[in-house]
Amino acid sequence: MQFIPSFWFALRSYVDMRPDFRLRTSINRALYARRASLTGEEWFERFWQPRGISRQIVEFVYERLSCYSGLRWGLTVPSDRLLEDLQLPLVCWFDWELDFCDELSQELGIQLEDPSLLEKAETVEEFLAFLHSQFR
């Protein structure tokens, strides 16, 4: 009979750790209302190439954060704040930073000692600049 209490605990935990899907939709709508969606290539050329950020970093972030957050990453701009504007802790699964760091290590060879990515940058620009600094 321990299955039932464990099941309810797991279900309650799932709700606590899952993304806020309504918030995702709301943020995507708000961004889409103000901006045109850019492809990964356009996002790189418009914002990151002039700043000297590696194409590999940009492509990785564009693809992976779109998956983790459910946000249309081509709608983001460098000045978007990761916490206040994009609400990453609320729209991503609770452990997204660990998965992101694992993939970052496997795909780009970037080893981060502390997976608390959101403490290292306030904006999208600071986030990409930090990752770029670790890549070089």
Rosetta blueprint (number, residue, H / E / L):
1 M L
2 Q L
3 F H
4 I H
5 P H
6 S H
7 F H
8 W H
9 F H
10 A H
11 L H
12 R H
13 S H
14 Y H
15 V H
16 D H
17 M H
18 R L
19 P L
20 D L
21 F H
22 R H
23 L H
24 R H
25 T H
26 S H
27 I H
28 N H
29 R H
30 A H
31 L H
32 Y H
33 A H
34 R H
35 R L
36 A L
37 S L
38 L L
39 T L
40 G H
41 E H
42 E H
43 W H
44 F H
45 E H
46 R H
47 F H
48 W H
49 Q L
50 P L
51 R L
52 G L
53 I L
54 S L
55 R H
56 Q H
57 I H
58 V H
59 E H
60 F H
61 V H
62 Y H
63 E H
64 R H
65 L H
66 S H
67 C H
68 Y H
69 S H
70 G L
71 L L
72 R L
73 W H
74 G H
75 L H
76 T L
77 V L
78 P L
79 S L
80 D L
81 R E
82 L L
83 L L
84 E L
85 D L
86 L L
87 Q L
88 L H
89 P H
90 L H
91 V H
92 C L
93 W L
94 F L
95 D L
96 W H
97 E H
98 L H
99 D H
100 F H
101 C H
102 D H
103 E H
104 L H
105 S H
106 Q H
107 E H
108 L H
109 G L
110 I L
111 Q L
112 L L
113 E L
114 D L
115 P L
116 S L
117 L H
118 L H
119 E H
120 K L
121 A L
122 E L
123 T E
124 V H
125 E H
126 E H
127 F H
128 L H
129 A H
130 F H
131 L H
132 H H
133 S H
134 Q H
135 F H
136 R L
